[in-house]
Amino acid sequence: MQAPGVDAPLGELLRGRRSVRGYRPDPVPADLIREVLADAVLAPSSMNTQPWKFHVLTGDVLDRIREENTRLMLSGAPVQRDVVVSERYEGVHRERQVDIAKRLFAAMGIERHDQQRRLDWTMRGFRQFDAPVSIVIAHDRSLEPIAPIAHFDLGAVVHALVLSAWSRGLGTVINSQGIMQGAVVRREAQIPDDHVIFTAVAMGWPDEDFAANHVRSARESVDDVARFVGFE
């Protein structure tokens, strides 16, 4: 996965980027992450509110979060996310979810009956895929009355973040599994109570030998998802 470069055309970044689920252990310099975030905060936001807050984690702090998040999830502890979601998809959305899972399991050689390896894959998500960096994205609690708008804006900034990282050779995966135990994340990362934890982005140098990193998700065509009204 050769880095396209920070001056790469947008279309090249969009077509080349993929979710990275296997990382080398090499650290990512803080200055490089600052460059990525400096690009990300150029994202549009509703009425220029710029609601995003970033907590950039690595080292022992991230390791403690991984360990406790995994322990609690394996023990059957209830999910404690700041943003309550069911994540139970139906219809075509469920079909797309299943399709990417099948592609990933096929690449990794995980058979349907192999419950141990399927569980291990789930645990990788709770460990934020063992990436050397996790960026926890949050917004001010004062925005909760208009949370859907703030969440829309956070989606924009995360998209800009992952594209900027990709242009610099860094892999990412948007990873809400890693913050399932929000109280653990808040305590270990010392995130203020007035920050609502929304999601996390795992980041690091892609492991080229990790088969799942080369999986591409299927995308619907424009004709399947768009209507053009009023055109000749």
N, C-alpha and C positions, 0 to 999 in steps of 0.2 A: 504494500500500500504506500506508494510514493506520494509524498505531500505535494499537492497541486501548487502550493505557494500562495502567499497572501494577496497577490495581484491576479489570481486566477479568475476567469469570468464566473459570474454567479451560476450560470447554467451548469458549468463543469463541476462546481462544488455540490450543487443540488443532485446531480446525476451520480456523482462519485461517492458521496457520503453514505456510510452505513453504520449501523449500531455495532459497537465493539464490545464483546463479552469476555475477551481474554486479553490480559495485559502482561507486559514485561514488568518486573519489579522496580525498574529504574525510576528514581525520583523525577518529578517535574518541577523545574525551577519556578519559584514564586513570581519572578519578573515575567516569565512567559505567560503564566496564568493572568497576570495583570493586563498584558496585551490583549488576551482573549476577552477579558471582561470589559476592557476599554472599547472594543468593537461591539460587544453585546449590548452595552447600555445606549448605543445609538438606535436601538429598536424603537419603533413607534409605541406610544402609549396613549390611552384615552385622556384627552384634554391635557396632555403633557404631565400626567400625574407621576410617572416613573415610580411605580409602587414597589419595585424589586429591592430585596436585600439579599446579599450573598454571604454565606459562611463557608470558607474554603478550608477543608480539613485534610490532614495527612498524618502520618506517623502514629504515635501511641494513642492519640485521641481517636483516630479513625479505627484503629485496631480494637479498642475497647467497645466502640459502638457496634462493630461487626460481631464481636464475641457475644455481647449481651443481646443484641437483636436476634441473633441466631438461636441462642439458648432459650429465649422466651418464646420464639415462634415454634421451636421444636417441642416445647413443653405444653403447647396448646393455649398459651396465654392469649387473651383477646387482643385484637389489633387496637392500638392507641394512636391513631393519626389525628392531627389537628383538623384536617379536612376530611369529613366523613364521606366515603364513597363506597358503593357496593362492588363495582368492577365486575358485574355479571352481565355479560353481553349476550344479545340474542340476535337471531336472524343472520343477515349478511355480515354484521359486525363480529358475531361469534365465528362465522365461517373464516373470516380473515385472520382472527386470532388463532384458530386451530391450524390454519394453513402455515403460518410462520413457525408455529411450534413443530409441526411435522418436518419442515425444512431444516430447522435447527437440530432436531433429534436425528434426522437422517445424516446430516453432516457429521455429527458427533458419534454416530453408530450406536445410538441409544434405542434399544428395542422396546416395543410397546409393553411387553411383559416384565421388563427390567425395572422393577419398582425402586431398587436401591439407587440406580444411576439417575432415574427420574427425580428422586428425592434430592440427590446430590445437586442436580441442576437447579432445583428450587432453592436449595441452600446457597448456591452461588449468588442468586439474586439477593438473598437476605444479607450476604456478605458484600454487596455492591460489586460483585464480580471480581473481588480481590484487586480492584484498581488502586493505584497508589494515592489517588486524590478523589475526594468527594466534594462537590459543591452543593450545599444545601440552599435551596431557593425559598425565600419567605417574603411575606408582605406585612405591613403594619396592621396590627389588630384593629386600629381605628377604621380600616377599610372593610371590615366584615359586613356592614349593612349593604355594601355594593360588591360583595365578594366575587360574583361572576364576572364583573368588569375587570377587577384586579387579576383574576385568574386568566382571563383572555390576554391581558398585557404580559403576564408572566410567561405565557406560551410563546409570545413574540420574542421576548428576551432570551428564552431558552433556545429557540430556533437559531437566533443570531449567534448565541454562544457556541452551539455545536458546529455550526458552519465555520466560525472563526477558528475553533480548535482544529477542525479537519484541515483547514488551509495551512496549518502549521505542523501537520503530521501527527497530531494528537487524536486519539480515538475517544469516543464518548458513548454512553448509553444513558438515556433518561430512565431513572430507576427509583420508582416509588417503593419497591420492596425493601430497600435499604433504610427507609424511615418508617416502617410499620410500627415500630415502638418509639413514638415521638418523644415520650418522656425521657428515654435513654439518650436520644440525640440531643435534646435540649440540655440535659444535665451535663453530659460529657463535653459538648461543644460550647457550653455556657451561652446558649442562645437566650436572649431576653424574653421575658414572658409576653411582651407586647409585639413579638414577631410571630406570625402564624406560619408554621412550616408547611410548605406546599408540596415540594417534590425535591429530588436530588438528581444530580448528574455525575455519574462515575466518569473519571478521566484518567488517561495515561497513554503510554506508548503501546500501540497494538502489538500483540504477539502474532507474528506472521504464520506461526505453525499451529495456531489454534483454529481448528476447522470452521467453527461457527462464525468466525470473523469474516469469512468469505461468502456468507449467505446473504442473498438479496431478497428482500420481501417483494411480493407481487404488488403492482399498483394498478388501480383502475384507470381506464382511459378517460380523457377529458369528455368524450361523448357520453360516457356512462354517468358522469357526476355533474355535468353542467348543462344548463339550458340557456339558449340565446334568444332574447325576446326583443322584438322591434327592429331586427336587422333585415335588410333586403334579402 
